[in-house]
Structure formats: C-alpha cells, structure tokens
Amino acid sequence: MALWDRLKESASRMQTQLTAKKNELTSGAFRDASMAMCALVAAADGTADPSERQRVAQLVATNDVLRNFPADDLRRRFEENVDKLTADFGFGKVSMLQEIVKAGKRPAEARAVVQIGIVIGGADGHFDAHEQAVVREACFALGLPPHEFGL
C-alpha cells in the first residue's frame, strides 16, 4: 500500500474513532487542548502562512467532533495559539504543550487530542515530518506511546 493510501486510511480511521466518542468530548480542557494541537500542527515548521491557517481553521469548523463547541470560539482560540507560535515558536510550543497536558486527566480526551492532530496533519494528504514530530511530542507530554498512533 502506498504511503498516501496508508495516510488517508489512518486519518479516516482516527476520524471514525473520534466521531464514535463525540458525546464524551465536551470539556473545556478537550476544547483548549484540541485548539493547541491544531495550532501546533499548522505551525509545525515554525511558520503558518495564511493559506495554512485558513485550511486548518476550515477543518476545525467542519470537524464533526469539534462541533460540540461554537465555531467562532474555536477559530478565535486557534488563531490566538498560532499567533503565539509564530511570535516565538519555542515559547509558544511550550505553552501549547501545557494546554495539551490538561487533557491528560481523561484518557479518552488525551487520545482524542492526538487523533485530532493526526486528522488535521493528514487532511492535506501530506503528514510531514514536522507535523509528525509535534504530534509525537504531544504524545510524550500526555504519557501516551506514539506507536499506539502509528507515529
């Protein structure tokens, strides 16, 4: 199976798992951690050009699991997080990982945050090394083994 096909299959499987748990994923910690993860993936290489920001913001607004939250609120949180990352990537990344760790109190939410990162990263068909690296770091921060997610 080609890498592209495996990537699409993995992202699709992650989205299916997320959708199955949608009703459990309603806490503020999950919302904030998810937006931190989305921002990390969007700016994984240290920058987030306007088209990348727009693409991820659109994915956030249309993701079935994230519809538990107001789209305008999610977009605002996402944009604020990306702004932190683009202003100072190192400091911003630490801030994003601190938000992500808060979802670790609930194992289902912690796994869902990682899955959202994979879904967002793979949505364009290219889950690049920088994107994989930040999702892997989030796994370590949450105490989850990256291999559980194919990372």
Secondary structure, 3 states (H helix, E strand, C coil): CCHHHHHHHHHHHHHHHHHHCHHHCCCHHHHHHHHHHHHHHHCCCCCCCHHHHHHHHHHHHHCCHHHHCCHHHHHHHHHHHHHHHHHCHHHHHHHHHHHHHHHHHCHHHHHHHHHHHHHHHHCCCCCCHHHHHHHHHHHHHHCCCHHHHCC
